Amino acid sequence: MNIEMKGIDKSFGTNQVLKNAGFLLKDGEVHALMGENGAGKSTLMKILTGVYTRDAGTVLVDGKEVVYKNPQEAEKAGIVFIYQELNVLFDLTVEENLFMGKEITKGFGICDKKTMRKKAQEIMDRMGVNIPVTAQMSDLSVGQQQMVEICKALMVDARVLIMDEPTAALTQSETEVLFEVIKSLRKKGVSIVYISHRMEEIFELCDRITVLRDGAYIDTRNIKDINMDDIVQMMIGRTIGERFPKRDVEIGKEVIRVEGLTSGKLFKNINFSVRAGEVMGVSGLMGAGRTEIMQAIFGNIPIESGKIYIDSKEVTIKNPRQAIAAGIGFITEDRKTEGLLLEKSIAENIEIANLKKVSRNSVLSKAKQKEIVKKGIEEFRIKCFGPDHECNNLSGGNQQKVVLAKWIYTDPKILILDEPTRGVDIGAKKEIYSVINDMAARGVAVIMVSSELPEVLGMSDRIMVVHEGRITGIVEADEVDQAKVMTLATGGSI
């Protein structure tokens, strides 16, 4: 299927998000669509699939102009959008989510559950996904939910697949499985639009790349003819310098120590410490227990046994309130449901974690509110209409910046970052890396969980690797490479 979008304009109120944007997708290619957060990538694809109505421009499919009124019409035409924002029903099972609106029925309209279960298992096996089809979605991790979403899209006989940050919640091994599926689909003539901020993936997987900047079309190039610096230049209009900024910090005394931390089947006998000014990277495969360990330290998961020490004193943490009082900040991997109040403004989200800073004698100070929110928007370069901009209407990367601002202004002693750059463009990643280094320079003990091995290796002083709820190694970052970390992540030793 060939798709051409020409002269596309789109505004939301007075904010023009697309200006004469364009895109050309050829039959059977994997085409990267890149740009900074807020550049208009997802908006352009939502116009293609009927989520939004364009203000101007034309969309041609195999040479004929089309206007899809809704995503269902686009899907019937063979165009399927796998959204970055998960579109799952948490109270239903995996198989019920897979067949939602596509139920297989037998006599009298009764669902043929046996056939549906068989087909659900077939697609999960094809994707190499080891998740019971009877499992409830709410019991799955974000990454597992993402794999189910991808499986759901592959159940449709699609001619075009649009993937918006499909690997953002996946580990290296799961990403490799997805890549094999994409390559197989390409051989069958399926065209794929691949939206991602992970440069390594673009060069490994894609044939061509189109870049948008500030809602406008910049250029389309063959992947084999460009390098990473070329792409960054097109995306942000300037070179970015070193990918992982260097940090020259004198590491101080121990800030947090964990001894024998255990919680049922989730993790056992976890022992580690982090010092002032140190960045401890945490790596491991999906389901290894990385997030669960951090959630337990923050009081979201009960601890059966073990001790937590902060500044050499044992602390009791049974809930997030106690964790915050002890000086712990936690940037969750799931910004949508845990990190933000999406229907609230940027100002309200930043203020809610900083009430002591923006109030005097329990009375909110408008001046202090304005000051801290203005500082957050400027320091983190949040693309928005202003402090009253609802977080629900921000791009994923800008939502992540709001979460960072919210927690960093609490002045934590210990900052836990779970997938801090998920869905964030390369320019914003560099800004987040600089924030992490700044926090370390202030003497904060930083714990960074990440599925991106280059990020873990590039940003950490030491790396803790978790496999099936146990620590398989704590190593100096400059003494290992990706292969060694993966060996530890799969239960091996080095």
C-alpha positions, 0 to 999 in steps of 0.5 A: 500500500502506497500512502502520500500525505501532502500539505497537511495543516492542523490546529488545536485552538490557536496552536498550529501543530502541523504546518504543510506537513507531508509523508510518503510511504512506499509499499513493503517498506519500514519507514521511520517517522522522527522528530522531537516530542511535540513535532507532530508525528502522532498527530499526522498519523492520527489524521491519516487514521481518522482520529483527527480531521485535517484543516487542509491538505490531501491524503492519497492511498494507492493514488486515490484521495481518502478521508477516513472518518474514524479508526474503524474505517482506516482499519477496514482499509487495512491501516492499523495504528498501535498507539504509544498510549496503551488502549487496553481494558484492565478488568478483562483478560488477555484474550478478551482484549485481543478479540474486543469488537472482533469476537468469533461467534457460533449459533445464536451469537454466542462467543466461540470461546474455544476457538478464540482461545486457540487463536489467541494462543497462536498469535501469542506463540507467533510473537514469542510472548509467554503470557497466559491468555487467561491472565487479567490485563491489570496483573501484567506489567506495562511491557507485557501490556504493550506486547498484547497490544502489538499482538492485537494489531497483528490479528488484523489482516493489515496492509499498513501498521503504524507503530508509535514507540512500540519498544518503549516498554520492551526489553532487549530480548522482546525487542529482538522478537518484535524486529523479527516479526516486523521483518517477516511482515515486510517480506509479505509486503506489509508497509510499516510506519515506525515512530521511535526515539531509539536511534539504534533501532532506526538504523537496524530496522528501517529503510527510509526516514522522514523528519518533522520539526515544529509540525513541518516537513523537513526531509526524507532520506534513505537510512543507508545514506545518513548517520545519527548526527544527520538525523539529530541535525534535521530533528532539532536544527543543531548538533547535540554534542556528546550523547551521554554528558560526562559527570565529574562528581566526587562520590560521597558517603552511603545514603541508602542501604538495603539488606535482605529485602524480600517480598514473596515471589517477586524478589528475594534477599536484595542487598545493595547500597548507593552513595551520595553523587552516585548513579546506580543503573539497574538492568534486567529482563522484563519481569525480573523484578527491577520495578517491584524492588523499587516499588517496595523501597517506595512503600507501594509493595509490602516487604516481608523481610529485610531492612532499609537504612537511610543515612545509616539509620534504619527506616520503616517505609510502609507507604509512599508518604513515609518514603517521601518523608524519608527523602525518597523521590520516585519517578514511575515507569507508568506516567499515565496512571501513576505519574500524573493527574492527566486531567489536571494542568502542568501547574497542578501536577507540579504543585501537588508534590511541592505543597510545602514550597508553594504555601505559607502557614498552610495557605497556598502562595500564588507567587510561589506557585507561579515561580516554581511552575515557571521554573519547571517549564523553562528548565525542562523546556516543556512544550505547552501553551502555559502553566494551565495546559492539561497534561492529557494534551501534552506529548508523551515526552513532555508529560515525562518532563512534567513528572521529572519537574514535579519530583526534582523540586521536592529536593530528594536525598534519593531519586529513583528513576524507572525508565526516565527516558521512555518515549522521549526524543534524543534532544529531551534525553540529553536534557534529562541526562543533564538533570540526572547529572545535576542531581548527582552533583548536588549529592543525591543518590540516584537509582536509574532503572532502564531497559536501554543498555546504552543508557545504563552503560553511558549514565551509570557509575555501577550497574545492578543486574536483576534476574528472576527476583535476585541480584546476579551482579553489581558491576562497575559500568566502565568494566562491562559491555552490553554482552556482559550485562545481558549475560547477567540478566539471563542468569549467567555469570561473568 
